[in-house]
Amino acid sequence: MYEYKFIEVSVKGMFIGGDDHRKLISDKSKKGWRFVAAIPSSAGSYGQIGSVDLVFERKIEENKK
């Protein structure tokens, strides 16, 4: 079984703002999370993407009986 974490980040123009997304993905991976996808979560003017959810997953340790 897996658990998921969604972190919303702003998009500036056509790109996610600065290099913040790279640092965020790297930091989460060091804590056992795997980057899965970036899903548009809000729209700006003219249908441009305003923000995206970065999706992370990690395996949940199930109790052995």
CHARMM-style PDB file with segment names, atoms N, HN, CA, C and O in Angstrom:
ATOM      1  N   MET     1       0.846  -1.165   0.000  1.00  0.00      PROA
ATOM      2  CA  MET     1       0.000   0.000   0.000  1.00  0.00      PROA
ATOM      3  C   MET     1       0.902   1.242   0.000  1.00  0.00      PROA
ATOM      4  O   MET     1       2.012   1.226   0.531  1.00  0.00      PROA
ATOM      5  N   TYR     2       0.390   2.315  -0.611  1.00  0.00      PROA
ATOM      6  HN  TYR     2      -0.513   2.328  -1.042  1.00  0.00      PROA
ATOM      7  CA  TYR     2       1.139   3.562  -0.703  1.00  0.00      PROA
ATOM      8  C   TYR     2       0.350   4.712  -0.084  1.00  0.00      PROA
ATOM      9  O   TYR     2      -0.879   4.682  -0.025  1.00  0.00      PROA
ATOM     10  N   GLU     3       1.077   5.716   0.370  1.00  0.00      PROA
ATOM     11  HN  GLU     3       2.075   5.741   0.322  1.00  0.00      PROA
ATOM     12  CA  GLU     3       0.451   6.966   0.787  1.00  0.00      PROA
ATOM     13  C   GLU     3       0.924   8.053  -0.163  1.00  0.00      PROA
ATOM     14  O   GLU     3       2.015   7.970  -0.726  1.00  0.00      PROA
ATOM     15  N   TYR     4       0.089   9.075  -0.334  1.00  0.00      PROA
ATOM     16  HN  TYR     4      -0.798   9.142   0.124  1.00  0.00      PROA
ATOM     17  CA  TYR     4       0.388  10.137  -1.289  1.00  0.00      PROA
ATOM     18  C   TYR     4       0.373  11.499  -0.614  1.00  0.00      PROA
ATOM     19  O   TYR     4      -0.369  11.736   0.339  1.00  0.00      PROA
ATOM     20  N   LYS     5       1.214  12.387  -1.135  1.00  0.00      PROA
ATOM     21  HN  LYS     5       1.817  12.193  -1.909  1.00  0.00      PROA
ATOM     22  CA  LYS     5       1.286  13.764  -0.649  1.00  0.00      PROA
ATOM     23  C   LYS     5       1.205  14.670  -1.878  1.00  0.00      PROA
ATOM     24  O   LYS     5       1.856  14.426  -2.894  1.00  0.00      PROA
ATOM     25  N   PHE     6       0.389  15.722  -1.761  1.00  0.00      PROA
ATOM     26  HN  PHE     6      -0.139  15.920  -0.936  1.00  0.00      PROA
ATOM     27  CA  PHE     6       0.201  16.680  -2.840  1.00  0.00      PROA
ATOM     28  C   PHE     6       0.675  18.047  -2.354  1.00  0.00      PROA
ATOM     29  O   PHE     6       0.239  18.532  -1.310  1.00  0.00      PROA
ATOM     30  N   ILE     7       1.576  18.662  -3.125  1.00  0.00      PROA
ATOM     31  HN  ILE     7       1.930  18.268  -3.973  1.00  0.00      PROA
ATOM     32  CA  ILE     7       2.088  19.984  -2.766  1.00  0.00      PROA
ATOM     33  C   ILE     7       1.850  20.920  -3.936  1.00  0.00      PROA
ATOM     34  O   ILE     7       2.344  20.697  -5.041  1.00  0.00      PROA
ATOM     35  N   GLU     8       1.079  21.981  -3.674  1.00  0.00      PROA
ATOM     36  HN  GLU     8       0.677  22.162  -2.776  1.00  0.00      PROA
ATOM     37  CA  GLU     8       0.741  22.933  -4.723  1.00  0.00      PROA
ATOM     38  C   GLU     8       1.860  23.964  -4.884  1.00  0.00      PROA
ATOM     39  O   GLU     8       2.332  24.542  -3.905  1.00  0.00      PROA
ATOM     40  N   VAL     9       2.277  24.185  -6.136  1.00  0.00      PROA
ATOM     41  HN  VAL     9       1.894  23.716  -6.932  1.00  0.00      PROA
ATOM     42  CA  VAL     9       3.290  25.203  -6.433  1.00  0.00      PROA
ATOM     43  C   VAL     9       2.776  26.098  -7.557  1.00  0.00      PROA
ATOM     44  O   VAL     9       2.061  25.642  -8.450  1.00  0.00      PROA
ATOM     45  N   SER    10       3.145  27.369  -7.504  1.00  0.00      PROA
ATOM     46  HN  SER    10       3.726  27.740  -6.779  1.00  0.00      PROA
ATOM     47  CA  SER    10       2.714  28.345  -8.508  1.00  0.00      PROA
ATOM     48  C   SER    10       3.509  28.184  -9.789  1.00  0.00      PROA
ATOM     49  O   SER    10       4.675  27.790  -9.784  1.00  0.00      PROA
ATOM     50  N   VAL    11       2.844  28.500 -10.877  1.00  0.00      PROA
ATOM     51  HN  VAL    11       1.897  28.820 -10.881  1.00  0.00      PROA
ATOM     52  CA  VAL    11       3.484  28.486 -12.193  1.00  0.00      PROA
ATOM     53  C   VAL    11       3.591  29.934 -12.652  1.00  0.00      PROA
ATOM     54  O   VAL    11       2.622  30.689 -12.573  1.00  0.00      PROA
ATOM     55  N   LYS    12       4.770  30.318 -13.132  1.00  0.00      PROA
ATOM     56  HN  LYS    12       5.557  29.705 -13.196  1.00  0.00      PROA
ATOM     57  CA  LYS    12       4.983  31.672 -13.634  1.00  0.00      PROA
ATOM     58  C   LYS    12       5.254  31.565 -15.131  1.00  0.00      PROA
ATOM     59  O   LYS    12       6.252  30.976 -15.545  1.00  0.00      PROA
ATOM     60  N   GLY    13       4.374  32.128 -15.933  1.00  0.00      PROA
ATOM     61  HN  GLY    13       3.563  32.607 -15.597  1.00  0.00      PROA
ATOM     62  CA  GLY    13       4.508  31.982 -17.383  1.00  0.00      PROA
ATOM     63  C   GLY    13       4.244  30.529 -17.747  1.00  0.00      PROA
ATOM     64  O   GLY    13       3.192  29.983 -17.413  1.00  0.00      PROA
ATOM     65  N   MET    14       5.184  29.908 -18.421  1.00  0.00      PROA
ATOM     66  HN  MET    14       6.038  30.351 -18.692  1.00  0.00      PROA
ATOM     67  CA  MET    14       5.010  28.502 -18.823  1.00  0.00      PROA
ATOM     68  C   MET    14       5.719  27.557 -17.868  1.00  0.00      PROA
ATOM     69  O   MET    14       5.622  26.341 -18.034  1.00  0.00      PROA
ATOM     70  N   PHE    15       6.422  28.071 -16.883  1.00  0.00      PROA
ATOM     71  HN  PHE    15       6.501  29.059 -16.749  1.00  0.00      PROA
ATOM     72  CA  PHE    15       7.262  27.241 -16.037  1.00  0.00      PROA
ATOM     73  C   PHE    15       6.914  27.412 -14.564  1.00  0.00      PROA
ATOM     74  O   PHE    15       6.396  28.449 -14.152  1.00  0.00      PROA
ATOM     75  N   ILE    16       7.204  26.392 -13.787  1.00  0.00      PROA
ATOM     76  HN  ILE    16       7.625  25.549 -14.122  1.00  0.00      PROA
ATOM     77  CA  ILE    16       7.052  26.484 -12.342  1.00  0.00      PROA
ATOM     78  C   ILE    16       8.065  27.511 -11.859  1.00  0.00      PROA
ATOM     79  O   ILE    16       9.203  27.523 -12.327  1.00  0.00      PROA
ATOM     80  N   GLY    17       7.669  28.370 -10.934  1.00  0.00      PROA
ATOM     81  HN  GLY    17       6.744  28.360 -10.554  1.00  0.00      PROA
ATOM     82  CA  GLY    17       8.501  29.482 -10.480  1.00  0.00      PROA
ATOM     83  C   GLY    17       9.884  29.094 -10.007  1.00  0.00      PROA
ATOM     84  O   GLY    17      10.020  28.347  -9.038  1.00  0.00      PROA
ATOM     85  N   GLY    18      10.910  29.588 -10.673  1.00  0.00      PROA
ATOM     86  HN  GLY    18      10.799  30.195 -11.460  1.00  0.00      PROA
ATOM     87  CA  GLY    18      12.305  29.376 -10.270  1.00  0.00      PROA
ATOM     88  C   GLY    18      12.707  27.908 -10.231  1.00  0.00      PROA
ATOM     89  O   GLY    18      12.141  27.080 -10.944  1.00  0.00      PROA
ATOM     90  N   ASP    19      13.685  27.596  -9.396  1.00  0.00      PROA
ATOM     91  HN  ASP    19      14.145  28.269  -8.817  1.00  0.00      PROA
ATOM     92  CA  ASP    19      14.155  26.220  -9.228  1.00  0.00      PROA
ATOM     93  C   ASP    19      13.574  25.587  -7.974  1.00  0.00      PROA
ATOM     94  O   ASP    19      14.027  24.526  -7.545  1.00  0.00      PROA
ATOM     95  N   ASP    20      12.571  26.234  -7.382  1.00  0.00      PROA
ATOM     96  HN  ASP    20      12.203  27.096  -7.731  1.00  0.00      PROA
ATOM     97  CA  ASP    20      11.987  25.738  -6.144  1.00  0.00      PROA
ATOM     98  C   ASP    20      11.465  24.317  -6.277  1.00  0.00      PROA
ATOM     99  O   ASP    20      11.591  23.524  -5.345  1.00  0.00      PROA
ATOM    100  N   HSD    21      10.878  23.983  -7.428  1.00  0.00      PROA
ATOM    101  HN  HSD    21      10.775  24.627  -8.186  1.00  0.00      PROA
ATOM    102  CA  HSD    21      10.326  22.644  -7.619  1.00  0.00      PROA
ATOM    103  C   HSD    21      11.421  21.586  -7.601  1.00  0.00      PROA
ATOM    104  O   HSD    21      11.203  20.482  -7.102  1.00  0.00      PROA
ATOM    105  N   ARG    22      12.579  21.903  -8.132  1.00  0.00      PROA
ATOM    106  HN  ARG    22      12.756  22.800  -8.537  1.00  0.00      PROA
ATOM    107  CA  ARG    22      13.697  20.940  -8.139  1.00  0.00      PROA
ATOM    108  C   ARG    22      14.189  20.671  -6.719  1.00  0.00      PROA
ATOM    109  O   ARG    22      14.457  19.525  -6.358  1.00  0.00      PROA
ATOM    110  N   LYS    23      14.306  21.719  -5.923  1.00  0.00      PROA
ATOM    111  HN  LYS    23      14.088  22.649  -6.216  1.00  0.00      PROA
ATOM    112  CA  LYS    23      14.737  21.559  -4.537  1.00  0.00      PROA
ATOM    113  C   LYS    23      13.696  20.775  -3.748  1.00  0.00      PROA
ATOM    114  O   LYS    23      14.039  19.896  -2.956  1.00  0.00      PROA
ATOM    115  N   LEU    24      12.431  21.096  -3.965  1.00  0.00      PROA
ATOM    116  HN  LEU    24      12.153  21.809  -4.608  1.00  0.00      PROA
ATOM    117  CA  LEU    24      11.349  20.408  -3.274  1.00  0.00      PROA
ATOM    118  C   LEU    24      11.348  18.917  -3.600  1.00  0.00      PROA
ATOM    119  O   LEU    24      11.228  18.089  -2.697  1.00  0.00      PROA
ATOM    120  N   ILE    25      11.481  18.566  -4.872  1.00  0.00      PROA
ATOM    121  HN  ILE    25      11.579  19.238  -5.606  1.00  0.00      PROA
ATOM    122  CA  ILE    25      11.519  17.155  -5.281  1.00  0.00      PROA
ATOM    123  C   ILE    25      12.723  16.456  -4.673  1.00  0.00      PROA
ATOM    124  O   ILE    25      12.606  15.333  -4.184  1.00  0.00      PROA
ATOM    125  N   SER    26      13.875  17.106  -4.700  1.00  0.00      PROA
ATOM    126  HN  SER    26      13.970  18.018  -5.098  1.00  0.00      PROA
ATOM    127  CA  SER    26      15.091  16.526  -4.123  1.00  0.00      PROA
ATOM    128  C   SER    26      14.954  16.316  -2.615  1.00  0.00      PROA
ATOM    129  O   SER    26      15.315  15.261  -2.094  1.00  0.00      PROA
ATOM    130  N   ASP    27      14.428  17.330  -1.918  1.00  0.00      PROA
ATOM    131  HN  ASP    27      14.135  18.187  -2.342  1.00  0.00      PROA
ATOM    132  CA  ASP    27      14.253  17.230  -0.461  1.00  0.00      PROA
ATOM    133  C   ASP    27      13.293  16.103  -0.099  1.00  0.00      PROA
ATOM    134  O   ASP    27      13.553  15.342   0.833  1.00  0.00      PROA
ATOM    135  N   LYS    28      12.181  15.991  -0.830  1.00  0.00      PROA
ATOM    136  HN  LYS    28      11.970  16.609  -1.587  1.00  0.00      PROA
ATOM    137  CA  LYS    28      11.210  14.933  -0.543  1.00  0.00      PROA
ATOM    138  C   LYS    28      11.803  13.550  -0.806  1.00  0.00      PROA
ATOM    139  O   LYS    28      11.519  12.607  -0.067  1.00  0.00      PROA
ATOM    140  N   SER    29      12.617  13.419  -1.840  1.00  0.00      PROA
ATOM    141  HN  SER    29      12.848  14.185  -2.440  1.00  0.00      PROA
ATOM    142  CA  SER    29      13.202  12.108  -2.150  1.00  0.00      PROA
ATOM    143  C   SER    29      14.157  11.654  -1.046  1.00  0.00      PROA
ATOM    144  O   SER    29      14.275  10.459  -0.778  1.00  0.00      PROA
ATOM    145  N   LYS    30      14.830  12.597  -0.414  1.00  0.00      PROA
ATOM    146  HN  LYS    30      14.734  13.569  -0.632  1.00  0.00      PROA
ATOM    147  CA  LYS    30      15.720  12.258   0.695  1.00  0.00      PROA
ATOM    148  C   LYS    30      14.942  11.744   1.910  1.00  0.00      PROA
ATOM    149  O   LYS    30      15.498  11.069   2.776  1.00  0.00      PROA
ATOM    150  N   LYS    31      13.641  12.076   1.960  1.00  0.00      PROA
ATOM    151  HN  LYS    31      13.189  12.624   1.256  1.00  0.00      PROA
ATOM    152  CA  LYS    31      12.796  11.642   3.075  1.00  0.00      PROA
ATOM    153  C   LYS    31      11.966  10.409   2.714  1.00  0.00      PROA
ATOM    154  O   LYS    31      11.036  10.050   3.437  1.00  0.00      PROA
ATOM    155  N   GLY    32      12.305   9.761   1.594  1.00  0.00      PROA
ATOM    156  HN  GLY    32      13.060  10.053   1.007  1.00  0.00      PROA
ATOM    157  CA  GLY    32      11.633   8.520   1.217  1.00  0.00      PROA
ATOM    158  C   GLY    32      10.453   8.672   0.280  1.00  0.00      PROA
ATOM    159  O   GLY    32       9.777   7.686  -0.014  1.00  0.00      PROA
ATOM    160  N   TRP    33      10.183   9.880  -0.200  1.00  0.00      PROA
ATOM    161  HN  TRP    33      10.731  10.681   0.039  1.00  0.00      PROA
ATOM    162  CA  TRP    33       9.079  10.111  -1.118  1.00  0.00      PROA
ATOM    163  C   TRP    33       9.576  10.034  -2.552  1.00  0.00      PROA
ATOM    164  O   TRP    33      10.695  10.458  -2.840  1.00  0.00      PROA
ATOM    165  N   ARG    34       8.764   9.502  -3.451  1.00  0.00      PROA
ATOM    166  HN  ARG    34       7.855   9.158  -3.216  1.00  0.00      PROA
ATOM    167  CA  ARG    34       9.089   9.411  -4.867  1.00  0.00      PROA
ATOM    168  C   ARG    34       8.163  10.349  -5.632  1.00  0.00      PROA
ATOM    169  O   ARG    34       6.948  10.332  -5.434  1.00  0.00      PROA
ATOM    170  N   PHE    35       8.752  11.177  -6.517  1.00  0.00      PROA
ATOM    171  HN  PHE    35       9.739  11.190  -6.678  1.00  0.00      PROA
ATOM    172  CA  PHE    35       7.961  12.092  -7.336  1.00  0.00      PROA
ATOM    173  C   PHE    35       7.215  11.274  -8.385  1.00  0.00      PROA
ATOM    174  O   PHE    35       7.810  10.448  -9.077  1.00  0.00      PROA
ATOM    175  N   VAL    36       5.896  11.510  -8.502  1.00  0.00      PROA
ATOM    176  HN  VAL    36       5.412  12.181  -7.940  1.00  0.00      PROA
ATOM    177  CA  VAL    36       5.067  10.738  -9.419  1.00  0.00      PROA
ATOM    178  C   VAL    36       4.594  11.573 -10.606  1.00  0.00      PROA
ATOM    179  O   VAL    36       4.700  11.138 -11.753  1.00  0.00      PROA
ATOM    180  N   ALA    37       4.065  12.784 -10.333  1.00  0.00      PROA
ATOM    181  HN  ALA    37       3.979  13.137  -9.401  1.00  0.00      PROA
ATOM    182  CA  ALA    37       3.483  13.576 -11.416  1.00  0.00      PROA
ATOM    183  C   ALA    37       3.293  15.022 -11.000  1.00  0.00      PROA
ATOM    184  O   ALA    37       3.365  15.368  -9.821  1.00  0.00      PROA
ATOM    185  N   ALA    38       3.045  15.863 -12.008  1.00  0.00      PROA
ATOM    186  HN  ALA    38       2.986  15.582 -12.965  1.00  0.00      PROA
ATOM    187  CA  ALA    38       2.647  17.255 -11.778  1.00  0.00      PROA
ATOM    188  C   ALA    38       1.290  17.426 -12.453  1.00  0.00      PROA
ATOM    189  O   ALA    38       1.176  17.280 -13.671  1.00  0.00      PROA
ATOM    190  N   ILE    39       0.260  17.735 -11.662  1.00  0.00      PROA
ATOM    191  HN  ILE    39       0.353  17.853 -10.673  1.00  0.00      PROA
ATOM    192  CA  ILE    39      -1.099  17.833 -12.164  1.00  0.00      PROA
ATOM    193  C   ILE    39      -1.564  19.286 -12.065  1.00  0.00      PROA
ATOM    194  O   ILE    39      -1.510  19.869 -10.983  1.00  0.00      PROA
ATOM    195  N   PRO    40      -2.023  19.886 -13.178  1.00  0.00      PROA
ATOM    196  CA  PRO    40      -2.543  21.255 -13.108  1.00  0.00      PROA
ATOM    197  C   PRO    40      -3.681  21.331 -12.088  1.00  0.00      PROA
ATOM    198  O   PRO    40      -4.586  20.496 -12.098  1.00  0.00      PROA
ATOM    199  N   SER    41      -3.632  22.341 -11.202  1.00  0.00      PROA
ATOM    200  HN  SER    41      -2.898  23.019 -11.194  1.00  0.00      PROA
ATOM    201  CA  SER    41      -4.646  22.442 -10.154  1.00  0.00      PROA
ATOM    202  C   SER    41      -5.441  23.740 -10.195  1.00  0.00      PROA
ATOM    203  O   SER    41      -6.484  23.842  -9.549  1.00  0.00      PROA
ATOM    204  N   SER    42      -4.970  24.731 -10.940  1.00  0.00      PROA
ATOM    205  HN  SER    42      -4.123  24.648 -11.465  1.00  0.00      PROA
ATOM    206  CA  SER    42      -5.748  25.958 -11.114  1.00  0.00      PROA
ATOM    207  C   SER    42      -5.339  26.623 -12.426  1.00  0.00      PROA
ATOM    208  O   SER    42      -4.232  26.434 -12.931  1.00  0.00      PROA
ATOM    209  N   ALA    43      -6.269  27.403 -12.952  1.00  0.00      PROA
ATOM    210  HN  ALA    43      -7.168  27.556 -12.541  1.00  0.00      PROA
ATOM    211  CA  ALA    43      -6.016  28.084 -14.218  1.00  0.00      PROA
ATOM    212  C   ALA    43      -5.963  29.585 -13.998  1.00  0.00      PROA
ATOM    213  O   ALA    43      -6.657  30.140 -13.147  1.00  0.00      PROA
ATOM    214  N   GLY    44      -5.118  30.220 -14.792  1.00  0.00      PROA
ATOM    215  HN  GLY    44      -4.554  29.769 -15.484  1.00  0.00      PROA
ATOM    216  CA  GLY    44      -5.031  31.676 -14.771  1.00  0.00      PROA
ATOM    217  C   GLY    44      -5.835  32.243 -15.923  1.00  0.00      PROA
ATOM    218  O   GLY    44      -6.784  31.618 -16.395  1.00  0.00      PROA
ATOM    219  N   SER    45      -5.458  33.420 -16.373  1.00  0.00      PROA
ATOM    220  HN  SER    45      -4.687  33.928 -15.989  1.00  0.00      PROA
ATOM    221  CA  SER    45      -6.156  34.053 -17.487  1.00  0.00      PROA
ATOM    222  C   SER    45      -5.890  33.293 -18.792  1.00  0.00      PROA
ATOM    223  O   SER    45      -4.818  32.716 -18.977  1.00  0.00      PROA
ATOM    224  N   TYR    46      -6.850  33.300 -19.666  1.00  0.00      PROA
ATOM    225  HN  TYR    46      -7.721  33.769 -19.515  1.00  0.00      PROA
ATOM    226  CA  TYR    46      -6.753  32.650 -20.974  1.00  0.00      PROA
ATOM    227  C   TYR    46      -6.461  31.151 -20.878  1.00  0.00      PROA
ATOM    228  O   TYR    46      -5.909  30.568 -21.811  1.00  0.00      PROA
ATOM    229  N   GLY    47      -6.826  30.528 -19.760  1.00  0.00      PROA
ATOM    230  HN  GLY    47      -7.275  31.002 -19.002  1.00  0.00      PROA
ATOM    231  CA  GLY    47      -6.660  29.090 -19.611  1.00  0.00      PROA
ATOM    232  C   GLY    47      -5.247  28.633 -19.297  1.00  0.00      PROA
ATOM    233  O   GLY    47      -4.973  27.433 -19.290  1.00  0.00      PROA
ATOM    234  N   GLN    48      -4.349  29.570 -19.036  1.00  0.00      PROA
ATOM    235  HN  GLN    48      -4.573  30.545 -19.041  1.00  0.00      PROA
ATOM    236  CA  GLN    48      -2.979  29.197 -18.684  1.00  0.00      PROA
ATOM    237  C   GLN    48      -2.984  28.527 -17.316  1.00  0.00      PROA
ATOM    238  O   GLN    48      -3.824  28.833 -16.468  1.00  0.00      PROA
ATOM    239  N   ILE    49      -2.047  27.619 -17.110  1.00  0.00      PROA
ATOM    240  HN  ILE    49      -1.366  27.371 -17.798  1.00  0.00      PROA
ATOM    241  CA  ILE    49      -1.940  26.939 -15.821  1.00  0.00      PROA
ATOM    242  C   ILE    49      -1.438  27.932 -14.781  1.00  0.00      PROA
ATOM    243  O   ILE    49      -0.419  28.592 -14.984  1.00  0.00      PROA
ATOM    244  N   GLY    50      -2.167  28.035 -13.655  1.00  0.00      PROA
ATOM    245  HN  GLY    50      -2.995  27.499 -13.491  1.00  0.00      PROA
ATOM    246  CA  GLY    50      -1.785  28.951 -12.579  1.00  0.00      PROA
ATOM    247  C   GLY    50      -0.951  28.267 -11.504  1.00  0.00      PROA
ATOM    248  O   GLY    50      -0.051  28.869 -10.919  1.00  0.00      PROA
ATOM    249  N   SER    51      -1.269  26.991 -11.253  1.00  0.00      PROA
ATOM    250  HN  SER    51      -2.001  26.502 -11.729  1.00  0.00      PROA
ATOM    251  CA  SER    51      -0.504  26.216 -10.278  1.00  0.00      PROA
ATOM    252  C   SER    51      -0.639  24.731 -10.593  1.00  0.00      PROA
ATOM    253  O   SER    51      -1.559  24.311 -11.295  1.00  0.00      PROA
ATOM    254  N   VAL    52       0.283  23.955 -10.068  1.00  0.00      PROA
ATOM    255  HN  VAL    52       1.030  24.296  -9.498  1.00  0.00      PROA
ATOM    256  CA  VAL    52       0.257  22.503 -10.247  1.00  0.00      PROA
ATOM    257  C   VAL    52       0.420  21.834  -8.889  1.00  0.00      PROA
ATOM    258  O   VAL    52       1.042  22.387  -7.981  1.00  0.00      PROA
ATOM    259  N   ASP    53      -0.139  20.654  -8.763  1.00  0.00      PROA
ATOM    260  HN  ASP    53      -0.644  20.205  -9.500  1.00  0.00      PROA
ATOM    261  CA  ASP    53       0.116  19.814  -7.600  1.00  0.00      PROA
ATOM    262  C   ASP    53       1.243  18.859  -7.953  1.00  0.00      PROA
ATOM    263  O   ASP    53       1.138  18.091  -8.909  1.00  0.00      PROA
ATOM    264  N   LEU    54       2.321  18.908  -7.181  1.00  0.00      PROA
ATOM    265  HN  LEU    54       2.406  19.532  -6.404  1.00  0.00      PROA
ATOM    266  CA  LEU    54       3.376  17.913  -7.322  1.00  0.00      PROA
ATOM    267  C   LEU    54       2.939  16.720  -6.472  1.00  0.00      PROA
ATOM    268  O   LEU    54       2.622  16.872  -5.293  1.00  0.00      PROA
ATOM    269  N   VAL    55       2.926  15.549  -7.073  1.00  0.00      PROA
ATOM    270  HN  VAL    55       3.184  15.426  -8.032  1.00  0.00      PROA
ATOM    271  CA  VAL    55       2.428  14.356  -6.396  1.00  0.00      PROA
ATOM    272  C   VAL    55       3.616  13.466  -6.019  1.00  0.00      PROA
ATOM    273  O   VAL    55       4.466  13.144  -6.849  1.00  0.00      PROA
ATOM    274  N   PHE    56       3.644  13.080  -4.742  1.00  0.00      PROA
ATOM    275  HN  PHE    56       2.953  13.342  -4.068  1.00  0.00      PROA
ATOM    276  CA  PHE    56       4.691  12.207  -4.217  1.00  0.00      PROA
ATOM    277  C   PHE    56       4.044  10.968  -3.606  1.00  0.00      PROA
ATOM    278  O   PHE    56       2.919  11.027  -3.110  1.00  0.00      PROA
ATOM    279  N   GLU    57       4.760   9.852  -3.645  1.00  0.00      PROA
ATOM    280  HN  GLU    57       5.675   9.804  -4.048  1.00  0.00      PROA
ATOM    281  CA  GLU    57       4.260   8.639  -3.001  1.00  0.00      PROA
ATOM    282  C   GLU    57       5.387   7.960  -2.239  1.00  0.00      PROA
ATOM    283  O   GLU    57       6.569   8.142  -2.530  1.00  0.00      PROA
ATOM    284  N   ARG    58       4.978   7.170  -1.252  1.00  0.00      PROA
ATOM    285  HN  ARG    58       4.018   7.022  -1.015  1.00  0.00      PROA
ATOM    286  CA  ARG    58       5.933   6.315  -0.564  1.00  0.00      PROA
ATOM    287  C   ARG    58       5.172   5.102  -0.034  1.00  0.00      PROA
ATOM    288  O   ARG    58       3.982   5.166   0.274  1.00  0.00      PROA
ATOM    289  N   LYS    59       5.895   4.017   0.058  1.00  0.00      PROA
ATOM    290  HN  LYS    59       6.861   3.965  -0.192  1.00  0.00      PROA
ATOM    291  CA  LYS    59       5.298   2.769   0.497  1.00  0.00      PROA
ATOM    292  C   LYS    59       5.046   2.812   2.007  1.00  0.00      PROA
ATOM    293  O   LYS    59       5.887   3.273   2.779  1.00  0.00      PROA
ATOM    294  N   ILE    60       3.884   2.326   2.403  1.00  0.00      PROA
ATOM    295  HN  ILE    60       3.202   1.951   1.776  1.00  0.00      PROA
ATOM    296  CA  ILE    60       3.545   2.236   3.812  1.00  0.00      PROA
ATOM    297  C   ILE    60       3.952   0.845   4.301  1.00  0.00      PROA
ATOM    298  O   ILE    60       3.585  -0.171   3.710  1.00  0.00      PROA
ATOM    299  N   GLU    61       4.696   0.824   5.362  1.00  0.00      PROA
ATOM    300  HN  GLU    61       4.994   1.649   5.842  1.00  0.00      PROA
ATOM    301  CA  GLU    61       5.093  -0.456   5.954  1.00  0.00      PROA
ATOM    302  C   GLU    61       3.888  -1.063   6.646  1.00  0.00      PROA
ATOM    303  O   GLU    61       3.358  -0.498   7.603  1.00  0.00      PROA
ATOM    304  N   GLU    62       3.462  -2.206   6.161  1.00  0.00      PROA
ATOM    305  HN  GLU    62       3.892  -2.664   5.383  1.00  0.00      PROA
ATOM    306  CA  GLU    62       2.316  -2.885   6.769  1.00  0.00      PROA
ATOM    307  C   GLU    62       2.802  -3.767   7.900  1.00  0.00      PROA
ATOM    308  O   GLU    62       3.851  -4.403   7.802  1.00  0.00      PROA
ATOM    309  N   ASN    63       2.035  -3.799   8.968  1.00  0.00      PROA
ATOM    310  HN  ASN    63       1.182  -3.283   9.048  1.00  0.00      PROA
ATOM    311  CA  ASN    63       2.381  -4.637  10.120  1.00  0.00      PROA
ATOM    312  C   ASN    63       2.267  -6.102   9.748  1.00  0.00      PROA
ATOM    313  O   ASN    63       1.244  -6.548   9.229  1.00  0.00      PROA
ATOM    314  N   LYS    64       3.316  -6.834  10.017  1.00  0.00      PROA
ATOM    315  HN  LYS    64       4.147  -6.471  10.439  1.00  0.00      PROA
ATOM    316  CA  LYS    64       3.284  -8.277   9.759  1.00  0.00      PROA
ATOM    317  C   LYS    64       2.695  -8.981  10.947  1.00  0.00      PROA
ATOM    318  O   LYS    64       3.105  -8.740  12.082  1.00  0.00      PROA
ATOM    319  N   LYS    65       1.728  -9.857  10.702  1.00  0.00      PROA
ATOM    320  HN  LYS    65       1.395 -10.052   9.779  1.00  0.00      PROA
ATOM    321  CA  LYS    65       1.067 -10.579  11.788  1.00  0.00      PROA
ATOM    322  C   LYS    65       1.539 -12.006  11.850  1.00  0.00      PROA
ATOM    323  OT1 LYS    65       1.090 -12.768  12.705  1.00  0.00      PROA
TER     324      LYS     65
END
